Amino acid sequence: MFGVAESFLYKALDMIEDLKPDLISLTSNLIKFQTISPPSDTLNCAEYIRSYLKGNGLKADLYAREERKVNVHIRVPGGSNKTIIWLGHLDVVPAGMLEKWIYNPFSGAIENGKIYGRGSSDMKGSCAAALVAAKVLNEIECREKATVDFWFTCDEEVGSPDGTRWLVESGLIYGDACLIGDSLSRNPYREPFIDVGCKGYLRLRLKAFGKTAHGSMPFYGDNAIDKLVAAISHVRGIKDYSLVLPGDLSEIIGSSIEYLLSSGDLRDDQKDAVKRAYNYPTVSLTMIGGGVKVNVIPDYAEASFDIRVTPGASMEKLVDRIKMAVNGCGIKGVEAEITSLEGGYYETWDSDFAISLRRAVKTVTGVQPKPKILLGATDAIPIKKVLKIPCLGFGAGIEELAHAPNEYVTVEGLMAAAKVYAILPLIFR
């Protein structure tokens, strides 16, 4: 079925079982490194990884464009003509308010099958799983296995300028397919999902200009905040713009909506929003500011929007629609500025790589995985843009815990990820 002796598969799975204590310890130790972005100082964490690998017969290379923003590379050679890129990131977001945490967010506390800490789900747990998989693959002498390039990068949480984007644009990352470890679901072992793509994004800054005057004499001024508030409603109207999507996305969108609706604690209005989340853009007003002083009519105000767009939709047409909405609203002194824009991507569910990953997940979990499209974005976007290779995601992380207080990853999820990472190179052709 897999084109490789089943004995190699069983050996890999048994070895992961034996390394369960290592996997737990690795995850806990990685969490203890405060690799917060910014500044994304991953040097000490990278040195720890290199030391672990050296002790297990593997060589790690470190790459950095900026001091202390370090990326780690491990190559596990195979005998086939295929190379899989495994891609993950070492940086994490800030912990937030410490009083909201049960444990110190950088303690790596272990309790009741869970490992707590900032970055446990997003995504040091999956990084630990990849390290254990690398150790196992290095010890399995199967001529048919694919070569695997494991990459552990910096600054993904701030756009990857010195991480994946720099590495791939410099020609350091290359291969035939990419497995993204930065993948989140509710339960990767019992309800496995594979990320077959992610949404694109458009960041918009809405600017309003007016004229100052004394707060008691507003008729002498021109209130920029009033203009901004009026213009905001026109931008929000973009949420009703029906996206034109490729026909082959229909099944995947249906599966993605089903996944989101499976959360048992959604209100009716949230369920309605989920049902629209792929066929229409999501428009989030995320920042707003303006004003000079409490008794001064403001002459400037601005608001920022995070707009997410399903892959396959035309970003250019959406930009034109936004400009029409702002220019046609009849409010003088209002401008729209696109501060950043990047389209998403998606893969077909029946590609060779997808079929191989589906088989690996089914072998490990006993459950047929389903496809979904991430609402957010990952480092798969620059990989896809430059290398144009299949990019799929599977990991140990739990969706609702990413960037949240009391973040944790389960040992069960870690084991599922490590096993999938270890056997995929044995069956990918």
PyMOL commands that set and color helices and strands:
alter all, ss='L'
color gray80, all
select helices_A, chain A and resi 6-18+20-32+43-54+98-100+120-139+156-158+164-169+218-220+224-240+247-261+268-276+315-327+352-365+380-387+399-401+411-427
alter helices_A, ss='H'
color red, helices_A
select strands_A, chain A and resi 60-66+69-76+83-89+110-111+114-116+147-153+177-180+184-185+193-198+200-209+282-290+300-309+334-342+345-346+370-374+391-393+397-398+408-410
alter strands_A, ss='S'
color yellow, strands_A
deselect
rebuild
show_as cartoon
